[in-house]
Amino acid sequence: MAKKEEPVNFGALTAELRKNGPERLYLLWGPEDYLRERFTDAVKAACLPGGEDDFSYRLINGPELDVLEVKEAVDSVPFMSERTLVVLRGADINRIKDQAADTLIGVLSDIPDYCTVIFAQDSAYEPDGRLKLVKNIKKLGREIKFTAQGEDALISWIQKRFAALGKSIDYLAARQLIFVSGTLMNRLIPEIDKIAAYAAGASVSKSDVEAVAHHIPEARVFDMTDCIAAKNPNGAARILAELMGDKDNPPIMLLAAIGRQMRNLYTAKLAADEKLGRKFVEDNCGIKFPFLLDKLMKTAGGFTLAQTRRAVELCCDADYAMKSTGGDSEAILKDVVMRIASGEC
């Protein structure tokens, strides 16, 4: 079962920072790098209200981490400021073990009251919670995982971004932008800028979004399964050809996206047939946004349970064939999609 994660309440997080001040140690990670960077800036402003300088602010870039350099930075006394701030960017803390890990744990266990240390991880990085160093960082400091915001919060943010550009966007158009371009803010910002520049009037419509926004592969795969559910194999084939025509979409990646979508459709169809309820689908598929769950359930209605089960099997077989037989990956991908589209059971 997919673990359901509650998105960070960024407003509450920054309000707490203003009220209580910065903590000594933070571990900041997760895919939502826009919010991670905004929070890092907020901690920096709280630690160094007069701005950074060579004495009070130290930035150490990873992935390799010199533990002695970290110790020197942590032990530095503030000069012309009340606090010091040490930011460790992209450090591969999963690789720090044995004596180096013990030494670093010792340093982090004795951070002075006037110092704050931030581990700011890259968006794709996940600290290994089984490791001694990671366990101690979480124990000694504050771990914050930045994931995509909830539907209402993200739509409100999108509307504010458009308003700053002199445009308005209604709820349905904002949801369409989320569907086609994803839920991460840094990916949405350039799309918002493009759409605002493209839209002729003061209001942005769904058609403006469709015309300009970048469609992530997951969205096009969803469109493709919509075509299959609607008994439109030609439409599915056109979308597949479009996806395969993009050199940034290797067949193995597209197969993974299709396999994930078919597993979600199987779960949704099973829930509908067995009357297991929407929460069953939400929990097992990790879908946070109600409108995306609605869309999934509707598409699942165009399949039988046997068809979705077989589609999952076909994707597993294709994945094995791509990775083990050395066959033509593009041909394997086309074959699996056409077999799914044919309604094979």
FENFENDA-V197482 format. One record per run of one state. SS is the DSSP state (alpha for helix, beta for strand, coil for the rest). FROM is the first residue (numbers start at 0). LEN is the number of residues. If there is no record, write none. Layout:
((SS/FROM/LEN) (SS/FROM/LEN))
This chain:
((coil/0/9) (alpha/9/11) (coil/20/4) (beta/24/5) (coil/29/3) (alpha/32/15) (coil/47/9) (beta/56/5) (coil/61/5) (alpha/66/9) (coil/75/8) (beta/83/6) (coil/89/3) (alpha/92/3) (coil/95/2) (alpha/97/12) (coil/109/5) (beta/114/6) (coil/120/11) (alpha/131/9) (coil/140/1) (beta/141/4) (coil/145/5) (alpha/150/14) (coil/164/3) (beta/167/2) (coil/169/1) (alpha/170/11) (coil/181/3) (alpha/184/14) (coil/198/4) (beta/202/2) (coil/204/1) (alpha/205/7) (coil/212/4) (alpha/216/13) (coil/229/3) (alpha/232/12) (coil/244/6) (alpha/250/24) (coil/274/3) (alpha/277/8) (coil/285/4) (alpha/289/11) (coil/300/4) (alpha/304/20) (coil/324/4) (alpha/328/13) (coil/341/4))
